[in-house]
Amino acid sequence: MKKIFFLLFTFSFLVSFSQGSKIDSLLSLIKKDKEDTNKVKHLNELAWNLKYSNTDSSISITKHALAIAEKIITHSKLHKSAKEIFLGKCLHQLGALYYFKDDFSNSLDCYFKAINSWNKISETNSNYAINKCKSATLGNIALVYDDQGDMTIRDSEQQIKYDSALKYYFMALKIDSIILKEKGNQVEDKSKIANDYSNIGIIYDDKADVFRQSGDTIQSNRIYQKSLDYYTKALKNYKELENQNQIKLLLSNIGGVYIDQRNYSKALEDFISALRIDERSENKSGIITSLNNIGSVYLLQNNFPEAEKTLLQADSMNKDTKTMKDKIQTETLLSKLYDKKGQPELALKYLKTAMAEEDTLYYIDNDKGISHDEINSEFDKQEEAAKGESDKQKAVEEATAKKQIIIIWLGTGGLLLVIIFSVFMYNRWRLTNKQKLIIEAQKSEVEKSKNIIEEKNKDITDSINYARRIQHAKLPKQEEIISAFPDSLILFKPKDIVSGDFYFYHKKDDTSFIAAVDCTGHGVPGAFMSLIGSDKLEEAVSKSSNTSEILSRLNMGVKIALKQSESDDSTRDGMDIALCSVDTKNRIINYAGANRPIWIIRKNKPEVEEIKATKKAIGGFTEDNQHFDSHEIQLQQGDTFYIFSDGYADTFSGENSKKLTTKKFKEILLRIQEKTMVEQKKHLDEFIESWKDNTEQVDDILVIGIRL
């Protein structure tokens, strides 16, 4: 629900660059332009018209305009301020075009150079127009840092990027406040301040999300409040301006913050208020979005009747609109609803429809655009037309003169030789040109294919990174596990961005349940299995406290969810698991396993006790009524137990390509028993990285150790 609005604030001061003329007429104007100032203007306008359909061409054309602007700076008799304005506009536009390509480094470089131009003008002139230019550029710098924060994985790096974004948004807000004070209470300037407040609210919202996902509830709630404060300021301004569309969007963002804080009643109030605005304006797309938001809150509250009623209303309205993104969101929410209600057929139906719509949307987006070669070819033709005509005329005159000399000196025989030679050369020229065109066409096709593949890879990577956030949000919070088991370790090293291994924790009365789970595969397929396994394990633990019965219920739940049967076309995916219920007061463990054992190391004992698991997996070929053995284990103070996936022992050495092996893993654990669990985790992590020695990790790694 975040970032529904407040797109890139660019070129409000370059209106003449981004409106009006068609591409053909602009090319014609550029050909006729004799003044450098006019050429810069028309080149920039042409580039801006091509910004979405042909960003590469836009960048090339704007660079050409920039080169002319730099020449104006050096040679033109224009006033110094006017020269810097031309340069600043080109740099600002080039920064925006690099932003569209996600080339953040070059984008920031251009924006900072543009700021330098605005500052040079400000040294001699402090006026409304220049301040607006500076504010727009500062806002765009902030937006680049914001996007870098969104695409960064490490929490500390995300916070640095978001803090940089806040710095430049506050600088833009300060300038916009000065503009409003100097010009009076103008609608445009007051709207810009409201926009600044909104953007600052979004950044605080993003910062709070990072703390929430890392488990720092106190810090996240503090920053969420800052986000709400700035959203509220923006809302007040937009209400004074009677801007119903922005009021509605702000209510949606505020509702999103309340959802993050789990204040579902407040979120519901704001989403319903947004819906009322959409209904008054008869904005069908907005109504569907608001219904989706309301339905998602009901879903979080487990109010299934209201969620179903609301989402089915949105689904019905989707048939009358062509907004595919709204339809995908509705169908995804309906899939989650029916999964929670235990109606897997309907859940799968809506999930398949949503995935099909996403594929369709992708291909529609990729079919848009003007041919890169067409634009460059036409632009080059127009740019070189005058020079080409002159060269052609000169070549004709020279050829005529040579021909006359040959006729005079060699006569008819010489003329015949010249004609034969000319025909031969002409054929060679035609052949060479034909080969050149073929090569250029092939290069163009390769480049297009490369761009499509790169874009597809970027989309896939972005989706997987977002899936990683969802998967991490589903994992238990580290502080809950540490609260139950103060002396414990969890070493979790996914092979890819997302993982097929996951750890599980659930507290029920005085008993704590903890599990290490290894799903079929790794990466995206494994992650899908981990989400199914996590939900079904949570459901099984809520219905039973017996570890054997829990695994039986989990086995049946996975088989139902994946529609697994005896037929050959059924999926055979499943998972291995070691599950423990722990009575920490009496130090009693009840263990049950499916292909994953438990290891126990008694205090001051030089051996590893292994209790083996039932040799059956969860799901796949396992029978529906499969029984899993459970074992009661009495531990003493200082005893340690370990549960784990097979990833650590199966890691290959970078030195000799040999597996670490289970035997070696046991020896390592025995050697480090004198260490604290925190020190053990560090040792295990450093050892496995040294063992791999920069070779690729072949499987997800999960090790859980608890000392009672």
N, C-alpha and C positions, 0 to 999 in steps of 0.2 A: 504493500500500500504506500510505501515511501517513494518520494521523488516522482509524484504524479505530475508535477508541474515545475515551473521555474527553469526553462531550458536556457541554452546559451544566450546571454544578453549581448548581442553583437550588432554593431553598425546602426544604431539608432541615429548616429550622426553621419551615416553614409547613405542616406535614403536615395540620393541620386544614383548611387552605385548599384542598388539592388532592386530597382523597380523599372518598369517601362519596357524598354526596347527588347525585341527578339534577337536571337543569336545572329541571324543573317544580316540584319540591319546594323548590328554592332560591328561585325566583320567589315561591312562596307564603310562604316564611319572610321574604323581604325586605318583602313587603306588610304582614306582621303585626308586623315589628320596631318597637319603640318606643324602644329604647335605641340611641344612635348607635354605641356600640362593637359591638353585635351586627350592626347594619346594615353597618358596615365589613367585618366578618368575612365575612358572607354574600355581600356584593357582590364581594369579592376571590375568594371561592371560586367564585362563578358565572363570573367573568371567567377564572379559571384553567382551568375546565372547557371554555371556548370558545377557548382559546389557539391551537389548530391549525386548527379548523374555521372560526373567525371572529375573526381577530386584530383587525380594526378595531373590532368590537363589544367585544372584551375590553378594548381600550385605553379606549374611551368609558366603560365600566362602572368600570374601575379609576380613571379620573380623577374619576368621581363619588365613589368611596370616598375618594380623596385629599382632595377638597374637604371631606368630612365629617370626616376625620382632622384637617385643619387647623383646623376649627371646634372639635374636641375640644381641641386644643392651646390655643386661646384661652379657651374658656368652661368646659371640664370641670373638675370638682373632683378628678379622678384625680391620682395622683402624677406628677411631671414625667417620670420615667423611663418610666412606662407610656404616657404621651402620645407620647413620642418613639418608642417601640416601634411603636405604631400607624402613625405617620407613616413610619418607616423601612421597615416591611413594604410599605406601599403604594408607596413610591418604588422599592423593590427590584423589586417585581412589575412596575411600569410600565416600568422599564428593561429587564426581560426581554422584555416584549411588544414594545417597540420593536426589540429585537434580532431577534425573529422576523421583523420586516418589513424587516430590513437598514437601519433608520433609526439608524445608529450614533451620530450626533451627539446626538439626543434620548436614546438609550439611555445614553450616557456621562453626560449631564447628570443624569439621574435617579439613576444609580448613585453619582455623587459627592455628590449631596444626601443619599442614604441613608447614605453613609459619615459625613457630617456629623452625622446623627442618632445613629448608633452611637457616635461620638466624644463627643457630649454626654452620653450615658448613661455612657460609660466614665469621665467626669470624676468621677462619684459612685459608680459601681458597676463593678467589674472581675470579671465572672463568666463561667462557662462558656458560657451561652446567648448572651450579647452577643458574645463572641469568635467564636463560630461564625457569627453573623450577619455580622460584619465580614469574616471569612475568605471566606464565600460571595460577598459583594459584591465584594471585591478580586479573587477568582478570575474573576468575570464581567466585570469591567473588563478584565482581562488577555485574556480570550477575545475581547472586542470588538476590542481592538488587534490581536490575532492575525488575526482575519478581515479587518480593514482591510489588513493586510500582504499577505494572500493575494490581495486584489482590486486592489492597487496595481501599476502597471506599472513605474514607475521604480525601479531597484535601490536608490538612496539613500533614497527614501521608504519602501520596504519595510523596510529595515534599521531606520529610525527607529521604525516601528510595532512591529516584532518586539522591539526594545530596550525599548519601553514595556510590551509584554506581559510580558517577563521581569521588569521592575521590580515589577509588581503580583503576579505569581506568587510571586516571592521574598518579598514582604510577606505574602502569604497563607500561605506555607510557614512563616515565622517565627511567625505567630500559631498555626498548627496544631501546631507543635512545643511551644509554651507550653501549649496545651490538653492535649496528650498527657502532658506532664510533670506538670500539675496533677491530671489525672484518672486517671493510671496507664496501664497497657498495655491500652487498650480496643481492641477489634477495629475499631469504627467510626472512631475517631480515627486509628489506625495506617493504615487503608485510605485515609483522606483525605490523609495525608502521602504515601503511595505514589502517589496520584492527582496530587498536586502535582509530585512528581518526574517522573512521566510527561509532564505538560503542559509542564514546563520542557524535557524532552528533545525534545518535538515542536517547540518554538520554535527550539531550537538546530538541529534538523534542517532547519527551513525557512530559517533564516539561512544555513546551509551551502549549501543548494540555490542561493540567490541568487549566492553567490560562485562556485559551480561553473559555473553557467550563464554567468557573465561571464568565465570562463576563469581565475579566481584559484584555482588548485589548492592552493597552500600554505595559504591562509586557510581554504578550505573544509574541508580535511582536519583542520585544527586544531579547527574548530568541530564537525565531525562527531564528533570524539573526545569533546567535551563532551556532545554528545547521547547518545553511548553510555554515558558515565559516569552520567548521570541515569537513563537507561533501566535500567542495571544496578542502581542503588539501588532503583528501583521494583520491579524483578524480585525482588530479595532480600526486600523487605517482603512482596510477594504470596506468595512461597514460604513465608515464616513464617506467613502467614495461610491457607495452603493454598487460595488462590483460583485454581483451575485455569483459569477463563475468562480472567481478567486476565493470567495467566502466558502463556497462548497468544497473546493479543493483543500483549503486549509482545515476545514472540519474533518475531512478524510484523513489528513496527515495527523491531526491531533488524536483522532480515534486510533490511528496506528500506534502512537506512543502509549496510549492507555492499554492497548492489547499487549505491548511489550512489558508493561508493568502489571499485567494480569488484572487490570481494573476493567473487567468486561462490561459492567453496567454503564460506566462513563463512556466507554468506546461506543456502545450501542446508542446512547443518546446522541452523540455527534454524528454517527452514520445515518441515523434516522433524520436528523436535521438537514444533512446533506441531501438525502433522498427527497425531502419536501421541496427543496430548492429546484432539484431536477424535474420534479413533477410539475411545478408551477411554470417552468420554462419549456415543458414538454420535450426535454432532452432525453431521447430514448437511450442513447449510449450511456449517458450519465446515470440514468435510472438503473440500468443493468449493473454498472459498476457499483453503485450504492447498495443494490440488492445483494450482490456478491459479498460486499464488505459485511453487511448485516448477517447474511447467512453464515459467513466464516466465524462471526462471534457466537452465534447460536451453536455452531459446531463445537467451538472451544468450551462452551458451557454444557455440552452434551445434551442440549435441548433439541433432540432430533426431530420432533414434529414441526417446530417452528423453522428449523434449518431446512428441512425438506420442503416445506410450503414456500419459503422465501426463494430458495435456489431453483425450484421448479418454475416459479413465476419468472425468474430471470431467464431460465432456459427457454421458456415459451416466447419471451420477448426477443430473444436472440434470432428467432426465425424471421423476424421482420426487419432486422438490421444486417449490415454487411461488416460489422466490426468483429473480426475473427479473434482478436486478443481477448475481448470480453467473453466470447463463446468458449474459448479454451479455459479461461479462469473458472467459468461456471461449471464446465464439465469436470475439471480437476477437483473442485470442491465437492461435487456430487459423488465422484468416485471415492473420496475420503469418507464422506457421510455414509455411503452404503457399506464400505469396509468396516467402519465402526459399528454399524447396525448388524453386522454379520450377514450381509447379503452380497456374497462375493460375485455372483453373476452380474448384478447391476453395477457393482464397483468396477469390474473388468470392462463392461460395456462402455461406461463413460470414460474410463482411462484410455481405451483404444481409440475412441472418437477424438479425445483431446490430443493424443499423439498424432493422429492422422491430420488434424487441423494444423498442428505445429509444422508438420512436413510441408503441407500446402502453403502455409504462410511463408516458409523459408524460400520455396521455389518462386513464389510471386515476387518476393523482394529481389531475388537474383535475376529475374527477367527484366527488371526495370533498368533504365539507363541508356545513354547515347553512346555509340561506339567510340572508344578511345581513339582508334586510328582515324575515324571520320573527322573528329574535332581537330586533332593535331594536323592532319593532312590539309584540311580546309584553311586552318589558321596559317600554316606554312605557305600555302599558295598565295593567300592575301598579303602576307608580310613580304614575300619575295617577288611579288608581281612586277613592281616597278623596276627593280634591279634586273629581273629576268628579261623584260622587254628590251632594256638597254643593251644587255649582253648579246641577246639574239640579233639585234640590228647590227651591232659591231661585227659579229661573226659572219653575217651575210655579206657585209661590205668587204671584209677581208677575203672571203672565199671568192667573191666576184673579181677582185683585183688579181688574185693568184690565177684564176681561170683565164683571164685576159692575157696574162703574161705567157701562160702555157700555150694558148692558141697562137700567139704571135711567134714564139720560138719553136714550137714543135709541130704546128700545123695539124692537119687532119689526123695523122697517125698518133700524135701525142694526145689529142683530144679523146680518141678511142680508148687509149690506155687509161686515161683519167676516169672515163665513164666506167670501164670495167672495174677498176680499183674502187671507185665510189660505190658501185653496186655491192662489191664484196664487203667493204667496210660497213655499209648500211645493214647488210644481213647479220654481220657480226654484232653490230650495235643492237639490233632487234633481239638477237639471241641473248646477249648479255643482259639487256633490260628485262627480258622475260624471266631469266634465271633470278635476277635480283628481286623482281616482284614476288616470285614463288618463295624465295628465302624470307623476304619480309613478311609475307602472309603466314608462313610457318612460325616465324618468331612471334608474330602477333597472337596466333592461336595458342602457342606455348605460354606466353605471358598471361593471356586471359585465363587459361586453365590453372596456371600457378596462382593467380589472384583469387579464383574461385576456391581452390583448395585451401589457401591461406585463410580466407574468410571463414570457410567451413570449419577449419581447425580451430580458429579463434572462437567461433560460436560454441563448438563442442567443449573447448577448454573452459570458457566462461561458465557454461552450464555445469560442468563437472566441479569447478570451484564452488559454485553455489550449492551443488549437491553435498560437497564437503561440509559446508556450514550447517546444512540440514542434518547430516549424519552426526556431526559433533554436538549439535543441540539435543539429539536423541540420547547421547551417551550420559551416564550418571555424572553428577557434579563431583569433582574430586574432593571437595570439602566434606560432602556427606560420607564418602568412604573413609576419609581420614578421621572423621568424628567417630565412626563405628570401630575402626581399626587404626589407632594412632601410629602403630609401628608396622607399616605396610608399604608395598611398592607396586606400581603399575607401569610397566614398560610397554608402550604402544607405538609401533613403528609401521605404518601402512606402506606397502610396496609402491602404490600409486597415490594419486590425490585422495581418492576414497578407498575404503577398506572393506574386505570380506570378513575380517576378524572384528569382534566387538566384545566389550566387557559389560557386565550387567550387575546392578545392585538394587536391592529392594529391602526395606525395613518393614517387618510385620510384628507388632507387639515387641517382645524381647528378643526376637530372632532376626538375624541379618542374613539375607541370601546374596551370594556373590557367585558369578559364573564367568568362565572364559569360553568364548564361542568361536569356532572356526567354520565359516560357511564355504560352500562350494565356490571355487574360483576366487579371484581378487579383482581389484579395480571396480568398474561400473557394475558388471554382473554380480560380483560378490557383495557390493554395497546394497543392491536391490534385495538380495537374500538377507543381509544383515538387518534391514529395516523390517522385513516380514518377521524374521526370527525374534527381534527385539519386542515387537508388538505381541506376538503369540506367547513369548516367554512371560511377559508382564501379565497377560491374561491368565496363563496357567498358574502362576504364583498367587494371583489374587483368589484363585478357586481352591488351592490346596497348599498345605505346608509340608507334605511328604515329598522328598526329593524324587523318589521313584515314580510316584504318581504324576508329579510335575512334568518329568520327561516324557511320560506316556501321553499326557495331554498336549505337550508341545509337539510331539511326533504327529498326533492326529490333526492338530491345528495347522501345521505346515502342509500336510498332505491335502487337507481340504482347501487351503488358500491357493495351492498350486495345481489343484484338480488332478492329483496323482492317483493312478489306478494301476491295474495289472496290464493295461493295453500298451502296445509298443510305442505309441506316439505320445505317451505321458512324459512329462519332464522327470528327470532323475536327480534333480538338484536337492540338496539337503544341507546338513551341518553336523559337526562334531561338537561336543560340549562336555565340560566338567562343571558340575553344579554343587555348591556347598550351602547348607544352612548351618549357621554358626551361633551357638549359645556361648557368648563371650564370658558370661558370669561363671558358668560351670566348665568352660573350655571343652565343650562337646561339639563335634562336627558330624553332621549327617551328609554323606557324599553319595552322589549317583553320577555316572558318566556314560556317554555314548562315544566310544572310540577315543576318549581323552582321559588319562589317569590322573591321580593326585599323588604328589610326592610329599613325604613328611620327613623332616630332619629333626630328631630329638636333640635337646640341649646336651652338648658335650659327647654326642655319639658320632663316630666317624663313618656313618653309612646313610644311605637314602632308602627309606621304606617306600615301596611303591604299591598302591592299591589300584589294580587294573580295572578298566571300564568294561561295560558290556560291549561286546564286539558287534554292535549295530549302530548305524547312523540315525540321525533324526531325519525323517522324510525319505524320499527316493524309493529304493526297493524294500525298505523296512515294512514289515506287516503292520496293519492298522492297530492290532491289539498287542503290539510288542511290549514286553515287560523289561524294565531296566533295574538291575540290582542296586540296592542301597546299602551303605556301610556306616555304622556308628563308630566314631573314633574318639577316644579320650586323650586329650593332650594335657601336658603339664606346662607350668609357667616357663617361658623361654623356648618352647618348641615352635617350629616354623613349618608351614605347609605352602606348597606351590601348586598352582594350576596354570595351564598354558596351552597355546596352539602349537602346531608342529613347525612353525616358521623359524624359530631360533635354532633348533637342532638341525634343520635342513639347509641352513645358510652355507653357501659355497665360499671357499677360501680364494682370495685373489692371488695367492702365491702358487697353489698347486691344484686348484679347481676341485678340492675334496670337500665333502660335507663335514660340518662340525660334529654331527652325530649325537644321539641321546646320551651315550656313555660320557663323552667329553663335557656335555652340558651338566651332568650330575657332578663331575669332578670340579667344575667351576663353582657350582653352588656350595659344595663342601668346603672349598678353599676360602670362601668369603663369609663363612658363618659368624666370624668374630665381628664383622662389620655391622653397623646399623642398616636398617632397610633402605634408608635414603642413600647411604654409601653403596649398598649392594646394587641399587638401580643404576647409579652412576658407573659402577664397575662393569655391569652387564652391557650397558649402552656403549661405553668406550671399547670394551673387548670386541663386540660384534662389528663395530665400525672398522677396527683395526684388522679383524679377521677378513672382512670383505675386501679391504684395501682397494676401494674405488670400483670394484666389480658391481654389476647390477644386482640388486636384491631380488631374489626369485619368488618370495612369498611374503605375505603380511606377518608381522611379528607381534605376539602378545604374551607377556609373562606377568602373572599376578603372584605376589608373595605376601604372606601375613604371619607375623610373629605374635603369639598370644602371651 
